Amino acid sequence: MDYLKKRIRFILILIFSVVIFGVVQWQMSTNGNLSGTKILWISELLKSACIGFGLYAIVMFFRVK
């Protein structure tokens, strides 16, 4: 139980990163009105941030002692 208690924060970060990444991808593929340069730039920024936080969560999950 102590093992999961120390790592639950990183599990939640990973889950929320995947959810946000999925929502952004879904919105970009289904909504035809989202085609401006600024929107595409912001969506790429959000996806990059989600990937970064996901990698951080994975690394820290195995690094916590």
mmCIF file of the N, C-alpha and C atoms, coordinates in Angstrom:
data_MODEL
# 
_entry.id   MODEL 
# 
loop_
_atom_site.group_PDB 
_atom_site.id 
_atom_site.type_symbol 
_atom_site.label_atom_id 
_atom_site.label_alt_id 
_atom_site.label_comp_id 
_atom_site.label_asym_id 
_atom_site.label_entity_id 
_atom_site.label_seq_id 
_atom_site.pdbx_PDB_ins_code 
_atom_site.Cartn_x 
_atom_site.Cartn_y 
_atom_site.Cartn_z 
_atom_site.occupancy 
_atom_site.B_iso_or_equiv 
_atom_site.pdbx_formal_charge 
_atom_site.auth_seq_id 
_atom_site.auth_comp_id 
_atom_site.auth_asym_id 
_atom_site.auth_atom_id 
_atom_site.pdbx_PDB_model_num 
ATOM 1   N N  . MET A 1 1  ? 0.831   -1.194 0.000   1.00 0.00 ? 1  MET A N  1 
ATOM 2   C CA . MET A 1 1  ? 0.000   0.000  0.000   1.00 0.00 ? 1  MET A CA 1 
ATOM 3   C C  . MET A 1 1  ? 0.875   1.258  0.000   1.00 0.00 ? 1  MET A C  1 
ATOM 4   N N  . ASP A 1 2  ? 1.973   1.189  0.725   1.00 0.00 ? 2  ASP A N  1 
ATOM 5   C CA . ASP A 1 2  ? 2.864   2.345  0.781   1.00 0.00 ? 2  ASP A CA 1 
ATOM 6   C C  . ASP A 1 2  ? 3.480   2.624  -0.586  1.00 0.00 ? 2  ASP A C  1 
ATOM 7   N N  . TYR A 1 3  ? 3.700   1.555  -1.347  1.00 0.00 ? 3  TYR A N  1 
ATOM 8   C CA . TYR A 1 3  ? 4.259   1.677  -2.705  1.00 0.00 ? 3  TYR A CA 1 
ATOM 9   C C  . TYR A 1 3  ? 3.352   2.542  -3.585  1.00 0.00 ? 3  TYR A C  1 
ATOM 10  N N  . LEU A 1 4  ? 2.045   2.250  -3.572  1.00 0.00 ? 4  LEU A N  1 
ATOM 11  C CA . LEU A 1 4  ? 1.104   3.017  -4.380  1.00 0.00 ? 4  LEU A CA 1 
ATOM 12  C C  . LEU A 1 4  ? 0.852   4.406  -3.814  1.00 0.00 ? 4  LEU A C  1 
ATOM 13  N N  . LYS A 1 5  ? 0.891   4.527  -2.506  1.00 0.00 ? 5  LYS A N  1 
ATOM 14  C CA . LYS A 1 5  ? 0.642   5.828  -1.885  1.00 0.00 ? 5  LYS A CA 1 
ATOM 15  C C  . LYS A 1 5  ? 1.687   6.851  -2.312  1.00 0.00 ? 5  LYS A C  1 
ATOM 16  N N  . LYS A 1 6  ? 2.919   6.423  -2.454  1.00 0.00 ? 6  LYS A N  1 
ATOM 17  C CA . LYS A 1 6  ? 3.986   7.328  -2.878  1.00 0.00 ? 6  LYS A CA 1 
ATOM 18  C C  . LYS A 1 6  ? 3.872   7.673  -4.366  1.00 0.00 ? 6  LYS A C  1 
ATOM 19  N N  . ARG A 1 7  ? 3.267   6.807  -5.150  1.00 0.00 ? 7  ARG A N  1 
ATOM 20  C CA . ARG A 1 7  ? 3.255   6.972  -6.600  1.00 0.00 ? 7  ARG A CA 1 
ATOM 21  C C  . ARG A 1 7  ? 1.924   7.447  -7.167  1.00 0.00 ? 7  ARG A C  1 
ATOM 22  N N  . ILE A 1 8  ? 0.914   7.603  -6.351  1.00 0.00 ? 8  ILE A N  1 
ATOM 23  C CA . ILE A 1 8  ? -0.417  7.968  -6.836  1.00 0.00 ? 8  ILE A CA 1 
ATOM 24  C C  . ILE A 1 8  ? -0.421  9.322  -7.541  1.00 0.00 ? 8  ILE A C  1 
ATOM 25  N N  . ARG A 1 9  ? 0.395   10.264 -7.082  1.00 0.00 ? 9  ARG A N  1 
ATOM 26  C CA . ARG A 1 9  ? 0.462   11.587 -7.709  1.00 0.00 ? 9  ARG A CA 1 
ATOM 27  C C  . ARG A 1 9  ? 0.918   11.461 -9.160  1.00 0.00 ? 9  ARG A C  1 
ATOM 28  N N  . PHE A 1 10 ? 1.901   10.630 -9.411  1.00 0.00 ? 10 PHE A N  1 
ATOM 29  C CA . PHE A 1 10 ? 2.423   10.473 -10.761 1.00 0.00 ? 10 PHE A CA 1 
ATOM 30  C C  . PHE A 1 10 ? 1.463   9.688  -11.648 1.00 0.00 ? 10 PHE A C  1 
ATOM 31  N N  . ILE A 1 11 ? 0.727   8.761  -11.056 1.00 0.00 ? 11 ILE A N  1 
ATOM 32  C CA . ILE A 1 11 ? -0.288  8.039  -11.806 1.00 0.00 ? 11 ILE A CA 1 
ATOM 33  C C  . ILE A 1 11 ? -1.383  9.008  -12.248 1.00 0.00 ? 11 ILE A C  1 
ATOM 34  N N  . LEU A 1 12 ? -1.806  9.905  -11.353 1.00 0.00 ? 12 LEU A N  1 
ATOM 35  C CA . LEU A 1 12 ? -2.833  10.888 -11.700 1.00 0.00 ? 12 LEU A CA 1 
ATOM 36  C C  . LEU A 1 12 ? -2.345  11.866 -12.767 1.00 0.00 ? 12 LEU A C  1 
ATOM 37  N N  . ILE A 1 13 ? -1.097  12.311 -12.676 1.00 0.00 ? 13 ILE A N  1 
ATOM 38  C CA . ILE A 1 13 ? -0.536  13.199 -13.700 1.00 0.00 ? 13 ILE A CA 1 
ATOM 39  C C  . ILE A 1 13 ? -0.564  12.500 -15.049 1.00 0.00 ? 13 ILE A C  1 
ATOM 40  N N  . LEU A 1 14 ? -0.183  11.250 -15.088 1.00 0.00 ? 14 LEU A N  1 
ATOM 41  C CA . LEU A 1 14 ? -0.171  10.502 -16.337 1.00 0.00 ? 14 LEU A CA 1 
ATOM 42  C C  . LEU A 1 14 ? -1.582  10.340 -16.898 1.00 0.00 ? 14 LEU A C  1 
ATOM 43  N N  . ILE A 1 15 ? -2.540  10.017 -16.061 1.00 0.00 ? 15 ILE A N  1 
ATOM 44  C CA . ILE A 1 15 ? -3.923  9.839  -16.508 1.00 0.00 ? 15 ILE A CA 1 
ATOM 45  C C  . ILE A 1 15 ? -4.480  11.136 -17.073 1.00 0.00 ? 15 ILE A C  1 
ATOM 46  N N  . PHE A 1 16 ? -4.299  12.253 -16.355 1.00 0.00 ? 16 PHE A N  1 
ATOM 47  C CA . PHE A 1 16 ? -4.821  13.525 -16.836 1.00 0.00 ? 16 PHE A CA 1 
ATOM 48  C C  . PHE A 1 16 ? -4.108  13.983 -18.101 1.00 0.00 ? 16 PHE A C  1 
ATOM 49  N N  . SER A 1 17 ? -2.838  13.693 -18.245 1.00 0.00 ? 17 SER A N  1 
ATOM 50  C CA . SER A 1 17 ? -2.119  14.044 -19.469 1.00 0.00 ? 17 SER A CA 1 
ATOM 51  C C  . SER A 1 17 ? -2.683  13.289 -20.664 1.00 0.00 ? 17 SER A C  1 
ATOM 52  N N  . VAL A 1 18 ? -2.943  12.023 -20.478 1.00 0.00 ? 18 VAL A N  1 
ATOM 53  C CA . VAL A 1 18 ? -3.507  11.218 -21.568 1.00 0.00 ? 18 VAL A CA 1 
ATOM 54  C C  . VAL A 1 18 ? -4.914  11.696 -21.920 1.00 0.00 ? 18 VAL A C  1 
ATOM 55  N N  . VAL A 1 19 ? -5.704  12.034 -20.919 1.00 0.00 ? 19 VAL A N  1 
ATOM 56  C CA . VAL A 1 19 ? -7.067  12.512 -21.166 1.00 0.00 ? 19 VAL A CA 1 
ATOM 57  C C  . VAL A 1 19 ? -7.041  13.838 -21.930 1.00 0.00 ? 19 VAL A C  1 
ATOM 58  N N  . ILE A 1 20 ? -6.226  14.782 -21.495 1.00 0.00 ? 20 ILE A N  1 
ATOM 59  C CA . ILE A 1 20 ? -6.150  16.076 -22.176 1.00 0.00 ? 20 ILE A CA 1 
ATOM 60  C C  . ILE A 1 20 ? -5.642  15.897 -23.600 1.00 0.00 ? 20 ILE A C  1 
ATOM 61  N N  . PHE A 1 21 ? -4.631  15.056 -23.794 1.00 0.00 ? 21 PHE A N  1 
ATOM 62  C CA . PHE A 1 21 ? -4.114  14.786 -25.131 1.00 0.00 ? 21 PHE A CA 1 
ATOM 63  C C  . PHE A 1 21 ? -5.215  14.199 -26.020 1.00 0.00 ? 21 PHE A C  1 
ATOM 64  N N  . GLY A 1 22 ? -5.975  13.273 -25.483 1.00 0.00 ? 22 GLY A N  1 
ATOM 65  C CA . GLY A 1 22 ? -7.063  12.665 -26.247 1.00 0.00 ? 22 GLY A CA 1 
ATOM 66  C C  . GLY A 1 22 ? -8.163  13.644 -26.606 1.00 0.00 ? 22 GLY A C  1 
ATOM 67  N N  . VAL A 1 23 ? -8.523  14.515 -25.681 1.00 0.00 ? 23 VAL A N  1 
ATOM 68  C CA . VAL A 1 23 ? -9.571  15.513 -25.939 1.00 0.00 ? 23 VAL A CA 1 
ATOM 69  C C  . VAL A 1 23 ? -9.118  16.491 -27.020 1.00 0.00 ? 23 VAL A C  1 
ATOM 70  N N  . VAL A 1 24 ? -7.875  16.945 -26.952 1.00 0.00 ? 24 VAL A N  1 
ATOM 71  C CA . VAL A 1 24 ? -7.361  17.857 -27.968 1.00 0.00 ? 24 VAL A CA 1 
ATOM 72  C C  . VAL A 1 24 ? -7.359  17.180 -29.333 1.00 0.00 ? 24 VAL A C  1 
ATOM 73  N N  . GLN A 1 25 ? -6.890  15.943 -29.394 1.00 0.00 ? 25 GLN A N  1 
ATOM 74  C CA . GLN A 1 25 ? -6.874  15.213 -30.662 1.00 0.00 ? 25 GLN A CA 1 
ATOM 75  C C  . GLN A 1 25 ? -8.286  15.023 -31.209 1.00 0.00 ? 25 GLN A C  1 
ATOM 76  N N  . TRP A 1 26 ? -9.217  14.676 -30.336 1.00 0.00 ? 26 TRP A N  1 
ATOM 77  C CA . TRP A 1 26 ? -10.592 14.443 -30.758 1.00 0.00 ? 26 TRP A CA 1 
ATOM 78  C C  . TRP A 1 26 ? -11.227 15.725 -31.265 1.00 0.00 ? 26 TRP A C  1 
ATOM 79  N N  . GLN A 1 27 ? -11.034 16.835 -30.557 1.00 0.00 ? 27 GLN A N  1 
ATOM 80  C CA . GLN A 1 27 ? -11.603 18.110 -30.989 1.00 0.00 ? 27 GLN A CA 1 
ATOM 81  C C  . GLN A 1 27 ? -11.028 18.559 -32.330 1.00 0.00 ? 27 GLN A C  1 
ATOM 82  N N  . MET A 1 28 ? -9.736  18.364 -32.513 1.00 0.00 ? 28 MET A N  1 
ATOM 83  C CA . MET A 1 28 ? -9.116  18.783 -33.766 1.00 0.00 ? 28 MET A CA 1 
ATOM 84  C C  . MET A 1 28 ? -9.594  17.934 -34.950 1.00 0.00 ? 28 MET A C  1 
ATOM 85  N N  . SER A 1 29 ? -9.941  16.693 -34.706 1.00 0.00 ? 29 SER A N  1 
ATOM 86  C CA . SER A 1 29 ? -10.356 15.827 -35.813 1.00 0.00 ? 29 SER A CA 1 
ATOM 87  C C  . SER A 1 29 ? -11.845 15.926 -36.110 1.00 0.00 ? 29 SER A C  1 
ATOM 88  N N  . THR A 1 30 ? -12.669 16.286 -35.131 1.00 0.00 ? 30 THR A N  1 
ATOM 89  C CA . THR A 1 30 ? -14.116 16.290 -35.355 1.00 0.00 ? 30 THR A CA 1 
ATOM 90  C C  . THR A 1 30 ? -14.687 17.671 -35.631 1.00 0.00 ? 30 THR A C  1 
ATOM 91  N N  . ASN A 1 31 ? -14.057 18.733 -35.149 1.00 0.00 ? 31 ASN A N  1 
ATOM 92  C CA . ASN A 1 31 ? -14.609 20.077 -35.303 1.00 0.00 ? 31 ASN A CA 1 
ATOM 93  C C  . ASN A 1 31 ? -13.937 20.762 -36.487 1.00 0.00 ? 31 ASN A C  1 
ATOM 94  N N  . GLY A 1 32 ? -14.695 20.990 -37.542 1.00 0.00 ? 32 GLY A N  1 
ATOM 95  C CA . GLY A 1 32 ? -14.164 21.613 -38.741 1.00 0.00 ? 32 GLY A CA 1 
ATOM 96  C C  . GLY A 1 32 ? -13.872 23.094 -38.594 1.00 0.00 ? 32 GLY A C  1 
ATOM 97  N N  . ASN A 1 33 ? -14.432 23.726 -37.577 1.00 0.00 ? 33 ASN A N  1 
ATOM 98  C CA . ASN A 1 33 ? -14.222 25.166 -37.376 1.00 0.00 ? 33 ASN A CA 1 
ATOM 99  C C  . ASN A 1 33 ? -12.857 25.479 -36.775 1.00 0.00 ? 33 ASN A C  1 
ATOM 100 N N  . LEU A 1 34 ? -12.161 24.485 -36.266 1.00 0.00 ? 34 LEU A N  1 
ATOM 101 C CA . LEU A 1 34 ? -10.857 24.695 -35.638 1.00 0.00 ? 34 LEU A CA 1 
ATOM 102 C C  . LEU A 1 34 ? -9.746  24.499 -36.665 1.00 0.00 ? 34 LEU A C  1 
ATOM 103 N N  . SER A 1 35 ? -9.568  25.489 -37.507 1.00 0.00 ? 35 SER A N  1 
ATOM 104 C CA . SER A 1 35 ? -8.569  25.310 -38.552 1.00 0.00 ? 35 SER A CA 1 
ATOM 105 C C  . SER A 1 35 ? -7.641  26.516 -38.686 1.00 0.00 ? 35 SER A C  1 
ATOM 106 N N  . GLY A 1 36 ? -7.724  27.475 -37.797 1.00 0.00 ? 36 GLY A N  1 
ATOM 107 C CA . GLY A 1 36 ? -6.857  28.638 -37.884 1.00 0.00 ? 36 GLY A CA 1 
ATOM 108 C C  . GLY A 1 36 ? -5.439  28.334 -37.430 1.00 0.00 ? 36 GLY A C  1 
ATOM 109 N N  . THR A 1 37 ? -4.525  29.180 -37.851 1.00 0.00 ? 37 THR A N  1 
ATOM 110 C CA . THR A 1 37 ? -3.119  28.984 -37.502 1.00 0.00 ? 37 THR A CA 1 
ATOM 111 C C  . THR A 1 37 ? -2.898  29.071 -35.997 1.00 0.00 ? 37 THR A C  1 
ATOM 112 N N  . LYS A 1 38 ? -3.552  30.040 -35.358 1.00 0.00 ? 38 LYS A N  1 
ATOM 113 C CA . LYS A 1 38 ? -3.383  30.213 -33.907 1.00 0.00 ? 38 LYS A CA 1 
ATOM 114 C C  . LYS A 1 38 ? -3.912  28.991 -33.149 1.00 0.00 ? 38 LYS A C  1 
ATOM 115 N N  . ILE A 1 39 ? -5.059  28.467 -33.574 1.00 0.00 ? 39 ILE A N  1 
ATOM 116 C CA . ILE A 1 39 ? -5.645  27.301 -32.909 1.00 0.00 ? 39 ILE A CA 1 
ATOM 117 C C  . ILE A 1 39 ? -4.752  26.088 -33.093 1.00 0.00 ? 39 ILE A C  1 
ATOM 118 N N  . LEU A 1 40 ? -4.220  25.910 -34.299 1.00 0.00 ? 40 LEU A N  1 
ATOM 119 C CA . LEU A 1 40 ? -3.331  24.780 -34.532 1.00 0.00 ? 40 LEU A CA 1 
ATOM 120 C C  . LEU A 1 40 ? -2.062  24.891 -33.695 1.00 0.00 ? 40 LEU A C  1 
ATOM 121 N N  . TRP A 1 41 ? -1.552  26.097 -33.556 1.00 0.00 ? 41 TRP A N  1 
ATOM 122 C CA . TRP A 1 41 ? -0.357  26.315 -32.752 1.00 0.00 ? 41 TRP A CA 1 
ATOM 123 C C  . TRP A 1 41 ? -0.630  26.007 -31.282 1.00 0.00 ? 41 TRP A C  1 
ATOM 124 N N  . ILE A 1 42 ? -1.770  26.466 -30.778 1.00 0.00 ? 42 ILE A N  1 
ATOM 125 C CA . ILE A 1 42 ? -2.129  26.224 -29.375 1.00 0.00 ? 42 ILE A CA 1 
ATOM 126 C C  . ILE A 1 42 ? -2.357  24.730 -29.131 1.00 0.00 ? 42 ILE A C  1 
ATOM 127 N N  . SER A 1 43 ? -2.988  24.056 -30.087 1.00 0.00 ? 43 SER A N  1 
ATOM 128 C CA . SER A 1 43 ? -3.213  22.615 -29.910 1.00 0.00 ? 43 SER A CA 1 
ATOM 129 C C  . SER A 1 43 ? -1.898  21.856 -29.905 1.00 0.00 ? 43 SER A C  1 
ATOM 130 N N  . GLU A 1 44 ? -0.955  22.247 -30.752 1.00 0.00 ? 44 GLU A N  1 
ATOM 131 C CA . GLU A 1 44 ? 0.361   21.595 -30.736 1.00 0.00 ? 44 GLU A CA 1 
ATOM 132 C C  . GLU A 1 44 ? 1.082   21.857 -29.417 1.00 0.00 ? 44 GLU A C  1 
ATOM 133 N N  . LEU A 1 45 ? 0.938   23.061 -28.886 1.00 0.00 ? 45 LEU A N  1 
ATOM 134 C CA . LEU A 1 45 ? 1.540   23.395 -27.593 1.00 0.00 ? 45 LEU A CA 1 
ATOM 135 C C  . LEU A 1 45 ? 0.934   22.551 -26.473 1.00 0.00 ? 45 LEU A C  1 
ATOM 136 N N  . LEU A 1 46 ? -0.388  22.398 -26.487 1.00 0.00 ? 46 LEU A N  1 
ATOM 137 C CA . LEU A 1 46 ? -1.061  21.565 -25.475 1.00 0.00 ? 46 LEU A CA 1 
ATOM 138 C C  . LEU A 1 46 ? -0.625  20.104 -25.579 1.00 0.00 ? 46 LEU A C  1 
ATOM 139 N N  . LYS A 1 47 ? -0.544  19.592 -26.800 1.00 0.00 ? 47 LYS A N  1 
ATOM 140 C CA . LYS A 1 47 ? -0.118  18.204 -26.974 1.00 0.00 ? 47 LYS A CA 1 
ATOM 141 C C  . LYS A 1 47 ? 1.326   18.009 -26.527 1.00 0.00 ? 47 LYS A C  1 
ATOM 142 N N  . SER A 1 48 ? 2.176   18.972 -26.817 1.00 0.00 ? 48 SER A N  1 
ATOM 143 C CA . SER A 1 48 ? 3.573   18.870 -26.377 1.00 0.00 ? 48 SER A CA 1 
ATOM 144 C C  . SER A 1 48 ? 3.681   18.896 -24.857 1.00 0.00 ? 48 SER A C  1 
ATOM 145 N N  . ALA A 1 49 ? 2.884   19.761 -24.222 1.00 0.00 ? 49 ALA A N  1 
ATOM 146 C CA . ALA A 1 49 ? 2.888   19.827 -22.761 1.00 0.00 ? 49 ALA A CA 1 
ATOM 147 C C  . ALA A 1 49 ? 2.391   18.514 -22.159 1.00 0.00 ? 49 ALA A C  1 
ATOM 148 N N  . CYS A 1 50 ? 1.369   17.924 -22.739 1.00 0.00 ? 50 CYS A N  1 
ATOM 149 C CA . CYS A 1 50 ? 0.850   16.648 -22.244 1.00 0.00 ? 50 CYS A CA 1 
ATOM 150 C C  . CYS A 1 50 ? 1.883   15.540 -22.371 1.00 0.00 ? 50 CYS A C  1 
ATOM 151 N N  . ILE A 1 51 ? 2.592   15.524 -23.487 1.00 0.00 ? 51 ILE A N  1 
ATOM 152 C CA . ILE A 1 51 ? 3.636   14.517 -23.666 1.00 0.00 ? 51 ILE A CA 1 
ATOM 153 C C  . ILE A 1 51 ? 4.748   14.722 -22.646 1.00 0.00 ? 51 ILE A C  1 
ATOM 154 N N  . GLY A 1 52 ? 5.124   15.982 -22.408 1.00 0.00 ? 52 GLY A N  1 
ATOM 155 C CA . GLY A 1 52 ? 6.167   16.277 -21.424 1.00 0.00 ? 52 GLY A CA 1 
ATOM 156 C C  . GLY A 1 52 ? 5.770   15.869 -20.020 1.00 0.00 ? 52 GLY A C  1 
ATOM 157 N N  . PHE A 1 53 ? 4.529   16.208 -19.631 1.00 0.00 ? 53 PHE A N  1 
ATOM 158 C CA . PHE A 1 53 ? 4.071   15.824 -18.297 1.00 0.00 ? 53 PHE A CA 1 
ATOM 159 C C  . PHE A 1 53 ? 3.938   14.315 -18.178 1.00 0.00 ? 53 PHE A C  1 
ATOM 160 N N  . GLY A 1 54 ? 3.529   13.644 -19.253 1.00 0.00 ? 54 GLY A N  1 
ATOM 161 C CA . GLY A 1 54 ? 3.427   12.187 -19.232 1.00 0.00 ? 54 GLY A CA 1 
ATOM 162 C C  . GLY A 1 54 ? 4.780   11.525 -19.048 1.00 0.00 ? 54 GLY A C  1 
ATOM 163 N N  . LEU A 1 55 ? 5.781   12.015 -19.767 1.00 0.00 ? 55 LEU A N  1 
ATOM 164 C CA . LEU A 1 55 ? 7.132   11.473 -19.602 1.00 0.00 ? 55 LEU A CA 1 
ATOM 165 C C  . LEU A 1 55 ? 7.674   11.750 -18.202 1.00 0.00 ? 55 LEU A C  1 
ATOM 166 N N  . TYR A 1 56 ? 7.399   12.944 -17.680 1.00 0.00 ? 56 TYR A N  1 
ATOM 167 C CA . TYR A 1 56 ? 7.813   13.281 -16.313 1.00 0.00 ? 56 TYR A CA 1 
ATOM 168 C C  . TYR A 1 56 ? 7.184   12.312 -15.311 1.00 0.00 ? 56 TYR A C  1 
ATOM 169 N N  . ALA A 1 57 ? 5.892   12.034 -15.490 1.00 0.00 ? 57 ALA A N  1 
ATOM 170 C CA . ALA A 1 57 ? 5.195   11.135 -14.564 1.00 0.00 ? 57 ALA A CA 1 
ATOM 171 C C  . ALA A 1 57 ? 5.772   9.725  -14.628 1.00 0.00 ? 57 ALA A C  1 
ATOM 172 N N  . ILE A 1 58 ? 6.074   9.260  -15.831 1.00 0.00 ? 58 ILE A N  1 
ATOM 173 C CA . ILE A 1 58 ? 6.634   7.912  -15.966 1.00 0.00 ? 58 ILE A CA 1 
ATOM 174 C C  . ILE A 1 58 ? 8.010   7.821  -15.313 1.00 0.00 ? 58 ILE A C  1 
ATOM 175 N N  . VAL A 1 59 ? 8.848   8.810  -15.563 1.00 0.00 ? 59 VAL A N  1 
ATOM 176 C CA . VAL A 1 59 ? 10.196  8.801  -14.983 1.00 0.00 ? 59 VAL A CA 1 
ATOM 177 C C  . VAL A 1 59 ? 10.131  8.884  -13.463 1.00 0.00 ? 59 VAL A C  1 
ATOM 178 N N  . MET A 1 60 ? 9.323   9.793  -12.946 1.00 0.00 ? 60 MET A N  1 
ATOM 179 C CA . MET A 1 60 ? 9.241   9.966  -11.494 1.00 0.00 ? 60 MET A CA 1 
ATOM 180 C C  . MET A 1 60 ? 8.559   8.778  -10.808 1.00 0.00 ? 60 MET A C  1 
ATOM 181 N N  . PHE A 1 61 ? 7.664   8.101  -11.521 1.00 0.00 ? 61 PHE A N  1 
ATOM 182 C CA . PHE A 1 61 ? 7.003   6.914  -10.952 1.00 0.00 ? 61 PHE A CA 1 
ATOM 183 C C  . PHE A 1 61 ? 8.037   5.864  -10.564 1.00 0.00 ? 61 PHE A C  1 
ATOM 184 N N  . PHE A 1 62 ? 9.015   5.658  -11.423 1.00 0.00 ? 62 PHE A N  1 
ATOM 185 C CA . PHE A 1 62 ? 10.030  4.643  -11.142 1.00 0.00 ? 62 PHE A CA 1 
ATOM 186 C C  . PHE A 1 62 ? 11.180  5.176  -10.297 1.00 0.00 ? 62 PHE A C  1 
ATOM 187 N N  . ARG A 1 63 ? 11.252  6.462  -10.144 1.00 0.00 ? 63 ARG A N  1 
ATOM 188 C CA . ARG A 1 63 ? 12.375  7.050  -9.404  1.00 0.00 ? 63 ARG A CA 1 
ATOM 189 C C  . ARG A 1 63 ? 12.081  7.241  -7.919  1.00 0.00 ? 63 ARG A C  1 
ATOM 190 N N  . VAL A 1 64 ? 10.814  7.308  -7.546  1.00 0.00 ? 64 VAL A N  1 
ATOM 191 C CA . VAL A 1 64 ? 10.441  7.522  -6.141  1.00 0.00 ? 64 VAL A CA 1 
ATOM 192 C C  . VAL A 1 64 ? 10.855  6.318  -5.310  1.00 0.00 ? 64 VAL A C  1 
ATOM 193 N N  . LYS A 1 65 ? 11.422  6.600  -4.155  1.00 0.00 ? 65 LYS A N  1 
ATOM 194 C CA . LYS A 1 65 ? 11.858  5.500  -3.267  1.00 0.00 ? 65 LYS A CA 1 
ATOM 195 C C  . LYS A 1 65 ? 11.031  5.443  -2.019  1.00 0.00 ? 65 LYS A C  1 
# 
